[in-house]
Amino acid sequence: MNPYLEVLQPKMSAVDFQKLSRLDNPIVHEFIAKESDLCHPEKIFICSDSAEDIAYVRKQAIATGEEQAILTTKGHTVHFDGEHDQGRDRQQTKYLVPKGLTLSKALNQIDRQEGLAEVRSLLRDSMAGKTMIVRFISLGPTDSIFTILGLQCTDSWYVAHSEDLLYRPGYEQFVKAGPKSDFLRVVHSAGKLNDDKVSAEPDKKRIYIDHMDSTIYSVNTQYAGNSVGFKKLAFRLAIRKASSEGWLAEHMLLMGVFGPGGRKTYFAGAFPSACGKTSTAMLPGETILGDDIAYIRDIDSVARAVNVESGIFGIIQDVNPRDDALIWKVLTNPGEIIFSNVLVKDGKPYWLGMGQELPKDGLNYTGAWYEGKKDEEGNEIPPANKNARYTVALKALENVDPELDNPMGVELGGIMYGGRDAKAYVPVQQSFSWEHGIIAYGASLETETTFATIGKEGVPEINMMSIQDFISIPLGKNVHNNLDFGRKLKKRPIIFGVNYFLREVGNGKYLNSPHDKHVWVKWMELRVHDEVGALITPTGYIPKYEDLRRLFKQVLGKNYPKEDYIKQFTIRVPENLAKIDRVSRFYQENVTDTPLELFGILYLQRQRLLEAKEKYGDYISPENFEKETGA
C-alpha cells in the first residue's frame, strides 16, 4: 500500500478511504498526509462531489454552527465572520520569497523560510478535535485546455460549502488525470473558534502564498476572500502559471452583450472590488458568464476566455429591486444561498442600501446588535457590514450565459478597464490601439480604496489592470505579457476605459447615474462592430452626442440632455496631466522592469493634452473635437 495512504487510513471511514484510494496520484496522498500530520485533525472527510457528499457538507456547516439556518426562506443560511475579519487582509497576505530574490516593491513579501516557519507553527494542531475536509476543484470548465486542478484541505464546513457554490467539481478530474497531474494546493484552518463560531485569534491571521510550491497557507480567518483558497489566493498562482505559459489570468468579469439583430458580443472587464464589476456583469437583458476571474488564451489567433468559477461571492450592499432586479429576485426567493455579515431579524436578512428601512436591532457580525451599539474604539456599528456578501451558484440566475461551461470558452470582442476615478477620465472611451489601451487604461488604472479591503477607504492608488493586489510576478513583466499577448492575435479585442464615478468639478456630485453604464456598454458593442462613429480626443475615442441620445432612449427610455453630455465628456486637461504624473511616478518608484513603451505612450498622451490645452484651454468641451474619418 502507498505509505501515505497507510498513514491516513486510521483517520478515515472505509468509504472515505476508498474515495481517496481511487486517486492514482501519490503527490495528492503526500500533501494530505503532511498537512494532516501538521494540523492533527481528529477525522478526515474526502468530498467526492457526489450528491450525498455535497448534502453532508451543507448539513455539517449548519450542525457545527458556522452557518445558521435562521432565515425563513428555504435554502438560505447565514454566516458571520466576526468583527475583525471583514475583508481581504492586505497586511497579512504575503508572498514567500527565497533569500536573494525580490518581487516588485509594491507587493507584500516575507523571507520564504521565515514565513513558512511562522505560518506552519500557527497551523500546528489547529485542527485538533475537528474534521479536515478535502475538496477537489476544477478551475475553469472541466475537460478543457483552460482546466487547472485545485486541492484544498480545510477545517471549515462553511468554506467547503462555499466551494460547492463557487466552483466546478474536480474529484472526477483528479481521477481522470492520473499520477502526473499538476495541481494548486491550499491548506486552511479557521483556528480556534469562539462561542459565536468565528475565528477567535484574528491577531494571528496569516495568509501566505508559496509560489515555489504552488501552495496557499491560510490560518485564523474565515472571511471567504482569505479562506476560500481558489478565489484571489490561488489566482495569484494562476497568474504566475499564465505568465510562464503565454496566456492571461485576469481579475475580470465576462458577459454577453446583445446588439442589433440579436447578435451577442462577449466582453471582459477589469474593475477593482466595489467598483461596478458585478453590477456590470448583471445588466438586465444581457448575459453573465462571470463576475470575478477570467482565463484568456490565444486559440487560433483569437482571444477566448472562460470564467474560472461557476458562482458569485458578491457584495450585497446597495443591491435593491430597482437597480439590481436580477440578483434581487434570486436573493429573495428560495434557493441555495449563503448570506454573510448581514443583519438578521425575524428570519429575514437585511443589508445597507437595500431600499427599505432596516430594523433597529437584530443579529449581525458583532452578535446581538442594536441601534447605537459601538465597537471597542467607540465607533458606531452599522446594522450590516459594508462588505456583507452573498454566495450563490451562477446557474441560479435566469440570465446565465449558455456558454458558461464551454470547454473552448468564448471569443472576446472587447475588454474594459474601470475604477473609481472622481476627477480625470470620461465615462467611456475607446483606445487608439491595443498598446494604448493596455497602457493608458489598464496599466494606468487608478481607483480609490473601498471597504472590500481592510484599511482606510477613499485613498487614491494605482491598481494596475485591477490585479495589483493579486499579482505574483514582477509588475513590469505583467504589462509586457499583456502587450505581447495582443500583438500575437490576428483579431484583437477592442480596449475601452470606463469610469462610473466621475464627479462634477466644484460640488463633487456624481455625473453618472448607476443605470448609465448600460448605455456605455451598448455603445461599446456597436464600436466593436464599427457601427457608430466617434470623436477623437487626446485620451481616446469618445461617443458622439447623437448616438448616446438615441441609446439613452432605446436602453433606458429617457432623454439625455446635451448639458449632461458636455459635463460628462469634457476633457479635463489638468486632472489628466496630474494622472499621468502619478502613474509615471508609481512605475518609476516601484517597478524596476517597466517596459519603456509605457513611458512612451504616456508621453504621447501628455503631448496631445498639452496641444489641446494650448488650443482650447484647461477644460475642453467634446464639441471641440473632430470626428474620426468616415464617422
C-alpha positions as CSV (number, residue, x, y, z in Angstrom):
1,M,0.0,0.0,0.0
2,N,1.1,3.6,-0.7
3,P,2.8,4.7,2.6
4,Y,0.8,8.0,2.7
5,L,-2.5,6.1,2.3
6,E,-1.4,3.8,5.1
7,V,-0.8,6.8,7.4
8,L,-4.1,8.4,6.6
9,Q,-6.3,5.3,6.8
10,P,-6.9,5.4,10.6
11,K,-8.4,8.9,10.4
12,M,-10.9,8.0,7.6
13,S,-14.0,5.9,7.3
14,A,-13.9,3.0,5.0
15,V,-15.9,4.9,2.4
16,D,-13.6,8.0,2.6
17,F,-10.5,5.7,2.3
18,Q,-12.0,4.1,-0.8
19,K,-12.7,7.6,-2.3
20,L,-9.1,8.7,-1.7
21,S,-7.7,5.4,-3.0
22,R,-9.4,6.0,-6.3
23,L,-7.0,8.9,-7.0
24,D,-3.9,7.4,-8.6
25,N,-1.7,10.3,-7.5
26,P,0.9,9.8,-4.7
27,I,1.5,13.6,-4.7
28,V,-2.1,14.1,-3.7
29,H,-1.8,11.5,-0.9
30,E,1.5,13.0,0.3
31,F,0.1,16.5,0.5
32,I,-3.0,15.4,2.5
33,A,-0.8,13.2,4.8
34,K,1.7,16.0,5.5
35,E,-1.0,18.6,6.3
36,S,-2.8,16.1,8.5
37,D,0.4,15.4,10.4
38,L,0.8,19.2,10.8
39,C,-2.8,20.1,11.7
40,H,-3.7,16.9,13.6
41,P,-7.4,16.6,12.7
42,E,-9.5,14.1,14.5
43,K,-11.0,12.9,11.3
44,I,-10.6,13.3,7.5
45,F,-13.6,13.7,5.1
46,I,-13.0,13.2,1.4
47,C,-15.6,15.0,-0.7
48,S,-16.2,13.2,-4.0
49,D,-18.7,15.7,-5.2
50,S,-21.5,13.1,-5.1
51,A,-24.9,14.4,-4.2
52,E,-24.6,12.7,-0.8
53,D,-21.2,14.3,-0.1
54,I,-22.5,17.8,-1.0
55,A,-25.6,17.4,1.1
56,Y,-23.3,16.3,4.0
57,V,-21.1,19.3,3.7
58,R,-24.1,21.7,3.9
59,K,-25.6,19.8,6.8
60,Q,-22.3,19.9,8.8
61,A,-21.9,23.7,8.1
62,I,-25.2,24.1,10.0
63,A,-24.6,21.4,12.6
64,T,-21.3,23.0,13.7
65,G,-22.8,26.5,13.9
66,E,-20.6,28.0,11.2
67,E,-23.8,28.7,9.3
68,Q,-27.2,29.3,10.8
69,A,-30.5,28.1,9.3
70,I,-32.4,31.0,10.9
71,L,-33.6,32.5,7.7
72,T,-37.2,31.7,6.8
73,T,-36.7,31.4,3.0
74,K,-35.9,27.8,2.0
75,G,-32.3,27.1,1.2
76,H,-31.0,30.3,2.8
77,T,-28.3,30.3,5.5
78,V,-26.3,33.0,7.2
79,H,-22.6,33.0,8.2
80,F,-20.8,35.6,10.4
81,D,-17.1,36.3,10.2
82,G,-16.6,38.2,13.4
83,E,-15.8,41.9,14.0
84,H,-12.1,41.7,12.9
85,D,-12.4,39.5,9.8
86,Q,-14.4,41.5,7.4
87,G,-12.4,41.7,4.2
88,R,-9.3,40.7,2.3
89,D,-6.4,41.5,4.6
90,R,-3.6,43.1,2.6
91,Q,-1.3,43.5,5.6
92,Q,-1.3,39.8,6.5
93,T,-1.3,38.5,2.9
94,K,2.3,37.9,1.8
95,Y,4.4,36.2,-0.8
96,L,7.1,33.8,0.4
97,V,10.2,34.8,-1.4
98,P,13.6,33.0,-1.2
99,K,16.7,34.8,0.0
100,G,18.3,36.8,-2.7
101,L,15.1,37.3,-4.7
102,T,12.5,40.0,-4.5
103,L,9.2,40.8,-6.2
104,S,8.2,44.3,-7.1
105,K,8.3,46.7,-4.1
106,A,4.6,47.3,-4.4
107,L,4.0,43.7,-3.3
108,N,3.9,42.4,0.3
109,Q,6.5,39.8,0.8
110,I,8.5,37.9,3.5
111,D,11.5,35.6,3.5
112,R,10.3,32.2,2.5
113,Q,11.9,30.2,5.3
114,E,10.8,32.7,7.9
115,G,7.3,32.8,6.6
116,L,6.9,29.0,6.3
117,A,8.2,28.5,9.9
118,E,5.7,31.2,11.1
119,V,2.6,30.0,9.3
120,R,3.2,26.3,9.9
121,S,3.7,26.9,13.6
122,L,0.3,28.6,13.6
123,L,-1.3,25.7,11.7
124,R,0.3,23.1,14.0
125,D,-2.5,21.2,15.9
126,S,-5.0,23.8,14.6
127,M,-7.5,21.1,13.6
128,A,-7.3,19.1,16.8
129,G,-10.7,17.8,17.6
130,K,-12.1,18.8,14.2
131,T,-12.5,17.3,10.8
132,M,-10.2,18.0,7.9
133,I,-12.4,18.4,4.8
134,V,-10.6,17.6,1.5
135,R,-12.1,19.3,-1.6
136,F,-11.1,18.8,-5.2
137,I,-11.8,21.7,-7.6
138,S,-11.7,22.4,-11.3
139,L,-10.7,26.0,-12.1
140,G,-12.3,26.7,-15.4
141,P,-14.6,24.3,-17.4
142,T,-13.8,20.6,-17.0
143,D,-12.0,18.6,-19.7
144,S,-10.7,21.8,-21.2
145,I,-7.4,23.4,-22.2
146,F,-8.3,26.0,-19.6
147,T,-8.7,23.5,-16.7
148,I,-6.5,23.9,-13.7
149,L,-6.9,21.4,-10.8
150,G,-7.0,22.5,-7.2
151,L,-7.0,20.7,-3.9
152,Q,-7.9,22.3,-0.5
153,C,-7.7,20.9,3.0
154,T,-9.8,23.0,5.4
155,D,-11.4,22.6,8.8
156,S,-14.3,25.0,7.9
157,W,-17.5,23.4,6.7
158,Y,-18.6,27.0,5.7
159,V,-15.6,27.2,3.4
160,A,-16.3,23.8,2.0
161,H,-19.9,24.7,1.4
162,S,-18.9,27.9,-0.3
163,E,-16.8,26.0,-2.7
164,D,-19.8,23.9,-3.7
165,L,-21.5,27.1,-4.9
166,L,-18.5,28.8,-6.4
167,Y,-16.6,26.1,-8.3
168,R,-17.0,23.3,-10.7
169,P,-16.5,19.8,-9.1
170,G,-12.9,18.4,-9.6
171,Y,-12.9,15.0,-8.0
172,E,-13.5,13.1,-11.2
173,Q,-11.0,15.3,-13.0
174,F,-8.3,14.2,-10.5
175,V,-9.4,10.6,-11.1
176,K,-9.0,11.0,-14.9
177,A,-5.7,13.0,-14.6
178,G,-3.8,10.1,-13.0
179,P,-0.4,10.2,-11.3
180,K,1.2,13.0,-13.3
181,S,-1.5,15.7,-12.7
182,D,-0.3,19.1,-11.6
183,F,-2.5,21.0,-9.1
184,L,-2.7,24.0,-6.9
185,R,-2.7,23.4,-3.1
186,V,-4.4,25.1,-0.3
187,V,-4.3,24.4,3.5
188,H,-6.7,26.5,5.6
189,S,-7.7,26.5,9.3
190,A,-10.2,28.8,10.9
191,G,-8.1,28.3,14.0
192,K,-9.7,28.5,17.5
193,L,-13.4,29.4,17.4
194,N,-15.2,31.4,20.0
195,D,-18.8,30.8,21.2
196,D,-20.1,32.5,18.1
197,K,-18.2,30.0,15.9
198,V,-15.9,32.7,14.4
199,S,-12.1,32.8,14.4
200,A,-11.0,33.8,17.9
201,E,-7.5,34.9,17.2
202,P,-7.6,37.4,14.3
203,D,-4.4,39.0,15.5
204,K,-2.7,35.7,14.5
205,K,-4.3,35.8,11.0
206,R,-1.8,34.9,8.2
207,I,-2.4,34.3,4.5
208,Y,0.9,33.3,2.8
209,I,1.5,32.3,-0.8
210,D,4.3,30.0,-1.6
211,H,4.7,30.3,-5.4
212,M,7.7,27.9,-5.4
213,D,5.5,25.1,-4.1
214,S,2.1,26.2,-5.6
215,T,0.7,26.3,-2.1
216,I,-1.5,28.7,-0.2
217,Y,-1.5,28.8,3.6
218,S,-4.4,30.5,5.5
219,V,-5.0,30.4,9.2
220,N,-7.1,32.2,11.9
221,T,-9.6,33.6,9.4
222,Q,-12.9,32.6,8.0
223,Y,-13.7,35.5,5.6
224,A,-14.1,33.8,2.2
225,G,-11.6,36.1,0.4
226,N,-8.9,34.9,2.9
227,S,-10.0,31.3,3.3
228,V,-11.7,30.0,0.1
229,G,-8.3,29.4,-1.4
230,F,-9.3,29.3,-5.0
231,K,-10.6,32.8,-5.1
232,K,-8.0,35.5,-5.1
233,L,-5.3,33.4,-3.4
234,A,-4.8,30.6,-5.9
235,F,-5.5,33.3,-8.6
236,R,-2.0,34.6,-7.6
237,L,-0.5,31.3,-8.5
238,A,-2.5,31.1,-11.7
239,I,-1.1,34.5,-12.8
240,R,2.4,33.1,-12.4
241,K,1.5,29.9,-14.4
242,A,-0.1,32.0,-17.1
243,S,3.0,34.2,-17.4
244,S,5.2,31.2,-17.9
245,E,2.9,29.6,-20.5
246,G,1.9,32.7,-22.5
247,W,-1.8,33.2,-21.6
248,L,-3.5,35.7,-19.2
249,A,-5.2,35.2,-15.8
250,E,-7.2,38.3,-15.1
251,H,-9.4,39.9,-12.5
252,M,-12.3,40.3,-15.0
253,L,-16.0,39.9,-15.5
254,L,-17.3,38.1,-18.6
255,M,-20.6,39.0,-20.2
256,G,-22.5,38.7,-23.4
257,V,-23.9,42.0,-24.8
258,F,-26.8,41.9,-27.3
259,G,-26.6,44.1,-30.4
260,P,-28.8,44.8,-33.4
261,G,-30.5,41.7,-34.9
262,G,-30.0,39.7,-31.7
263,R,-26.2,39.2,-32.2
264,K,-24.2,38.6,-29.0
265,T,-20.7,40.1,-28.4
266,Y,-18.6,38.9,-25.4
267,F,-16.8,41.4,-23.2
268,A,-14.3,41.1,-20.4
269,G,-14.0,43.8,-17.8
270,A,-11.4,44.6,-15.1
271,F,-12.6,46.6,-12.1
272,P,-11.3,46.6,-8.5
273,S,-13.7,45.3,-5.9
274,A,-16.7,47.5,-5.2
275,C,-16.2,49.5,-8.5
276,G,-19.1,48.2,-10.5
277,K,-17.8,44.9,-11.8
278,T,-20.7,42.6,-10.6
279,S,-23.4,45.2,-11.5
280,T,-22.0,45.5,-15.0
281,A,-21.9,41.7,-15.4
282,M,-25.6,41.5,-14.3
283,L,-27.0,44.2,-16.5
284,P,-30.7,43.3,-17.4
285,G,-31.2,42.0,-20.9
286,E,-27.6,40.8,-21.2
287,T,-26.0,37.5,-20.2
288,I,-23.5,36.8,-17.4
289,L,-20.6,34.4,-17.6
290,G,-18.7,35.6,-14.6
291,D,-18.1,38.5,-12.3
292,D,-14.6,37.9,-10.9
293,I,-11.8,35.9,-12.5
294,A,-11.2,35.0,-16.2
295,Y,-8.6,33.0,-18.0
296,I,-7.8,34.2,-21.5
297,R,-6.0,32.2,-24.2
298,D,-4.9,32.6,-27.7
299,I,-6.7,29.9,-29.6
300,D,-6.2,30.0,-33.4
301,S,-5.1,33.7,-33.1
302,V,-8.3,34.7,-31.3
303,A,-8.7,35.7,-27.7
304,R,-11.0,33.2,-26.0
305,A,-12.0,33.4,-22.3
306,V,-13.6,31.3,-19.6
307,N,-14.9,32.0,-16.1
308,V,-12.6,30.3,-13.6
309,E,-15.6,30.0,-11.2
310,S,-19.2,28.9,-11.6
311,G,-20.7,31.1,-8.8
312,I,-20.7,34.5,-7.2
313,F,-19.3,35.8,-3.9
314,G,-20.9,39.2,-4.4
315,I,-21.1,42.4,-2.4
316,I,-24.7,42.8,-1.2
317,Q,-24.6,46.5,-0.2
318,D,-26.8,48.6,-2.4
319,V,-28.5,45.6,-4.1
320,N,-32.1,46.8,-4.5
321,P,-35.1,45.8,-6.6
322,R,-34.8,48.9,-8.8
323,D,-31.1,48.8,-9.7
324,D,-30.4,45.1,-9.4
325,A,-33.6,43.3,-10.4
326,L,-32.0,40.0,-11.5
327,I,-29.9,39.4,-8.4
328,W,-32.7,40.8,-6.1
329,K,-35.0,38.1,-7.5
330,V,-32.5,35.4,-6.7
331,L,-31.8,36.7,-3.2
332,T,-35.4,37.0,-2.2
333,N,-36.7,33.6,-3.5
334,P,-36.0,30.0,-2.4
335,G,-32.7,28.6,-3.4
336,E,-29.2,27.8,-2.0
337,I,-27.6,31.0,-0.8
338,I,-25.1,31.8,1.9
339,F,-25.5,35.3,3.3
340,S,-22.6,36.7,5.3
341,N,-22.3,39.6,7.7
342,V,-25.8,40.9,7.1
343,L,-28.3,41.8,9.8
344,V,-30.9,39.2,10.7
345,K,-34.3,40.0,12.2
346,D,-37.3,37.7,12.4
347,G,-35.8,35.3,9.9
348,K,-35.1,37.9,7.3
349,P,-31.7,39.2,6.1
350,Y,-31.1,43.0,5.8
351,W,-28.3,44.9,4.3
352,L,-27.2,48.5,3.7
353,G,-28.7,50.2,0.7
354,M,-31.4,47.6,0.1
355,G,-34.1,50.3,-0.5
356,Q,-36.1,49.8,2.7
357,E,-36.0,50.8,6.4
358,L,-33.8,48.5,8.4
359,P,-34.7,47.1,11.9
360,K,-33.4,48.9,15.0
361,D,-32.0,45.6,16.4
362,G,-31.2,42.1,15.4
363,L,-28.2,39.7,15.0
364,N,-25.1,40.7,13.0
365,Y,-21.4,40.1,12.8
366,T,-20.8,41.6,16.2
367,G,-23.5,39.4,17.9
368,A,-26.7,40.9,19.3
369,W,-26.9,44.3,17.6
370,Y,-29.0,47.4,18.5
371,E,-29.0,50.9,17.0
372,G,-26.3,53.0,18.6
373,K,-24.1,50.0,19.5
374,K,-20.4,50.9,19.5
375,D,-17.2,49.0,18.9
376,E,-14.2,48.9,21.2
377,E,-12.9,52.1,19.6
378,G,-16.1,54.0,20.2
379,N,-17.3,53.9,16.6
380,E,-21.0,53.2,15.9
381,I,-21.5,49.8,14.4
382,P,-23.8,49.7,11.3
383,P,-26.6,47.2,11.1
384,A,-24.7,45.1,8.4
385,N,-21.1,45.3,7.3
386,K,-20.4,47.4,4.2
387,N,-18.6,44.3,2.8
388,A,-21.5,41.9,3.6
389,R,-21.8,39.3,0.9
390,Y,-23.9,36.6,-0.8
391,T,-22.7,33.3,-2.2
392,V,-24.7,31.7,-5.0
393,A,-24.2,29.5,-8.0
394,L,-24.4,31.3,-11.3
395,K,-26.9,28.8,-12.6
396,A,-29.4,30.3,-10.2
397,L,-29.5,33.4,-12.4
398,E,-32.0,33.4,-15.2
399,N,-29.6,35.3,-17.5
400,V,-26.6,33.0,-17.1
401,D,-25.0,32.6,-20.4
402,P,-25.4,29.1,-22.1
403,E,-21.6,29.1,-22.9
404,L,-20.6,29.1,-19.2
405,D,-19.1,25.6,-19.3
406,N,-18.0,25.6,-22.9
407,P,-14.5,24.0,-22.8
408,M,-13.3,26.3,-25.6
409,G,-14.5,29.5,-23.9
410,V,-16.0,32.4,-25.7
411,E,-14.4,34.8,-28.2
412,L,-13.8,38.3,-26.8
413,G,-14.9,41.3,-28.8
414,G,-13.9,43.9,-26.2
415,I,-12.1,44.5,-22.9
416,M,-13.0,47.3,-20.5
417,Y,-10.9,48.7,-17.6
418,G,-12.6,50.8,-14.9
419,G,-12.1,52.1,-11.4
420,R,-13.2,54.9,-9.0
421,D,-11.7,57.9,-10.8
422,A,-13.5,61.0,-9.5
423,K,-11.6,63.6,-11.5
424,A,-10.0,62.6,-14.7
425,Y,-11.3,60.1,-17.2
426,V,-14.6,60.4,-19.0
427,P,-17.4,57.7,-18.5
428,V,-16.4,55.7,-21.6
429,Q,-13.7,55.9,-24.2
430,Q,-12.0,53.6,-26.7
431,S,-8.3,53.3,-27.0
432,F,-6.4,54.2,-30.2
433,S,-4.7,50.8,-30.3
434,W,-4.2,47.6,-28.2
435,E,-1.0,49.1,-26.9
436,H,-2.6,52.4,-26.0
437,G,-5.5,50.6,-24.2
438,I,-3.2,48.3,-22.2
439,I,-1.1,51.3,-21.0
440,A,-3.5,54.2,-20.7
441,Y,-6.5,52.3,-19.4
442,G,-5.1,49.1,-17.9
443,A,-1.6,49.8,-16.5
444,S,-2.8,53.3,-15.6
445,L,-6.0,52.2,-13.8
446,E,-6.4,54.4,-10.8
447,T,-9.0,54.0,-8.1
448,E,-10.0,54.9,-4.6
449,T,-9.7,52.2,-2.0
450,T,-13.0,50.7,-0.8
451,F,-14.5,48.7,2.1
452,A,-13.7,45.4,0.2
453,T,-10.2,45.5,1.7
454,I,-9.2,46.2,5.3
455,G,-7.7,49.6,5.7
456,K,-8.6,53.3,5.1
457,E,-11.3,53.9,2.4
458,G,-11.1,56.6,-0.2
459,V,-7.4,56.7,-0.8
460,P,-6.4,57.1,-4.5
461,E,-4.0,54.5,-5.7
462,I,-2.7,52.9,-8.9
463,N,-4.3,49.4,-9.3
464,M,-2.7,48.1,-12.4
465,M,-5.3,46.2,-14.5
466,S,-7.2,45.7,-11.2
467,I,-4.8,43.0,-10.5
468,Q,-2.2,44.6,-8.3
469,D,-3.3,43.0,-5.0
470,F,-3.0,39.6,-6.6
471,I,0.0,39.6,-8.8
472,S,2.9,37.2,-8.2
473,I,5.2,38.2,-11.0
474,P,7.1,41.5,-11.5
475,L,4.6,44.2,-12.3
476,G,6.5,45.3,-15.4
477,K,6.5,41.7,-16.6
478,N,2.7,41.7,-16.4
479,V,2.5,44.8,-18.5
480,H,4.8,43.2,-21.1
481,N,2.7,40.0,-21.1
482,N,-0.4,41.9,-21.9
483,L,1.2,43.9,-24.6
484,D,2.7,40.8,-26.1
485,F,-0.5,38.7,-25.9
486,G,-2.5,41.1,-28.0
487,R,0.3,41.6,-30.6
488,K,0.2,37.9,-31.5
489,L,-3.6,37.9,-32.2
490,K,-4.9,38.3,-35.7
491,K,-8.2,39.5,-34.2
492,R,-7.7,41.7,-31.2
493,P,-10.4,42.7,-28.8
494,I,-11.0,46.4,-28.7
495,I,-10.0,48.0,-25.4
496,F,-12.2,50.6,-23.6
497,G,-11.8,52.7,-20.5
498,V,-14.9,53.2,-18.3
499,N,-15.5,55.4,-15.3
500,Y,-18.8,55.2,-13.4
501,F,-17.5,57.5,-10.6
502,L,-16.7,60.8,-12.3
503,R,-17.7,63.8,-10.2
504,E,-18.6,67.3,-11.1
505,V,-15.8,69.9,-10.6
506,G,-16.6,72.0,-7.5
507,N,-19.6,70.3,-5.9
508,G,-18.4,66.6,-6.1
509,K,-21.7,65.4,-7.4
510,Y,-21.6,62.1,-9.4
511,L,-22.1,62.8,-13.1
512,N,-23.3,59.2,-13.9
513,S,-26.5,57.5,-12.7
514,P,-25.9,53.8,-11.8
515,H,-28.1,52.9,-14.8
516,D,-26.0,54.8,-17.3
517,K,-23.4,52.1,-17.5
518,H,-25.8,50.1,-19.6
519,V,-25.7,52.8,-22.3
520,W,-21.9,52.8,-22.2
521,V,-21.8,49.0,-22.7
522,K,-24.2,49.2,-25.6
523,W,-22.1,51.9,-27.2
524,M,-19.0,49.7,-26.9
525,E,-20.8,46.8,-28.5
526,L,-21.6,49.0,-31.5
527,R,-18.0,50.2,-31.7
528,V,-16.7,46.6,-31.8
529,H,-18.8,46.1,-35.0
530,D,-17.8,49.6,-36.3
531,E,-21.5,50.7,-36.4
532,V,-21.2,54.1,-34.8
533,G,-18.6,56.9,-35.2
534,A,-16.6,58.7,-32.5
535,L,-14.8,61.9,-31.7
536,I,-11.0,61.9,-31.4
537,T,-9.7,63.3,-28.1
538,P,-6.3,63.3,-26.5
539,T,-7.2,60.3,-24.3
540,G,-9.2,58.2,-26.8
541,Y,-12.3,58.0,-29.0
542,I,-15.4,59.2,-27.2
543,P,-19.1,58.8,-28.2
544,K,-20.9,61.4,-30.3
545,Y,-23.9,63.1,-28.7
546,E,-26.5,61.9,-31.2
547,D,-25.5,58.3,-30.7
548,L,-25.8,58.5,-27.0
549,R,-29.1,60.4,-27.1
550,R,-30.5,57.6,-29.2
551,L,-29.1,54.9,-26.9
552,F,-30.4,56.5,-23.7
553,K,-33.9,56.5,-25.2
554,Q,-33.6,52.9,-26.5
555,V,-31.9,51.3,-23.5
556,L,-33.2,53.4,-20.5
557,G,-36.3,55.1,-22.1
558,K,-35.1,58.5,-21.0
559,N,-34.0,61.8,-22.6
560,Y,-30.3,62.6,-22.5
561,P,-29.7,66.4,-22.3
562,K,-26.8,67.8,-24.2
563,E,-25.8,69.6,-21.0
564,D,-25.2,66.2,-19.3
565,Y,-23.2,65.0,-22.3
566,I,-20.9,68.1,-22.2
567,K,-20.3,67.7,-18.4
568,Q,-19.6,64.0,-18.7
569,F,-17.3,64.1,-21.7
570,T,-15.4,67.4,-21.2
571,I,-11.7,66.6,-21.3
572,R,-10.2,67.8,-18.0
573,V,-6.6,68.6,-19.0
574,P,-5.1,69.5,-15.6
575,E,-6.6,66.4,-14.0
576,N,-5.4,64.2,-16.8
577,L,-1.9,65.6,-16.7
578,A,-1.8,65.0,-13.0
579,K,-3.0,61.4,-13.5
580,I,-0.1,60.8,-16.0
581,D,2.3,62.2,-13.4
582,R,1.0,59.9,-10.7
583,V,1.2,56.8,-13.0
584,S,4.7,57.6,-14.2
585,R,5.9,58.2,-10.7
586,F,4.4,54.9,-9.5
587,Y,6.2,52.9,-12.2
588,Q,9.5,54.9,-11.7
589,E,9.5,54.3,-7.9
590,N,8.0,50.8,-7.6
591,V,8.7,48.9,-10.8
592,T,12.2,48.3,-12.0
593,D,11.3,46.3,-15.1
594,T,8.7,48.7,-16.6
595,P,8.6,48.4,-20.4
596,L,9.9,51.7,-22.0
597,E,6.8,51.6,-24.2
598,L,4.7,52.5,-21.1
599,F,6.5,55.8,-20.7
600,G,6.4,56.5,-24.4
601,I,2.7,56.0,-24.7
602,L,2.1,58.2,-21.6
603,Y,4.4,60.9,-23.1
604,L,2.4,60.9,-26.3
605,Q,-0.8,61.3,-24.3
606,R,0.7,64.2,-22.4
607,Q,1.7,65.9,-25.6
608,R,-1.8,65.5,-27.1
609,L,-3.3,67.0,-23.9
610,L,-0.8,69.9,-23.9
611,E,-1.5,70.7,-27.6
612,A,-5.3,70.6,-26.9
613,K,-4.9,72.8,-23.9
614,E,-3.0,75.4,-26.0
615,K,-5.8,75.4,-28.5
616,Y,-8.9,75.2,-26.3
617,G,-7.9,75.7,-22.6
618,D,-8.0,73.5,-19.5
619,Y,-11.5,72.1,-19.9
620,I,-12.4,71.2,-23.4
621,S,-16.0,70.5,-24.5
622,P,-16.5,67.4,-26.6
623,E,-18.0,69.7,-29.3
624,N,-14.5,71.0,-30.0
625,F,-13.2,67.6,-31.1
626,E,-13.2,66.3,-34.7
627,K,-15.0,63.2,-35.8
628,E,-12.8,60.2,-36.8
629,T,-12.5,59.7,-40.6
630,G,-15.7,58.3,-42.0
631,A,-17.7,58.9,-38.8
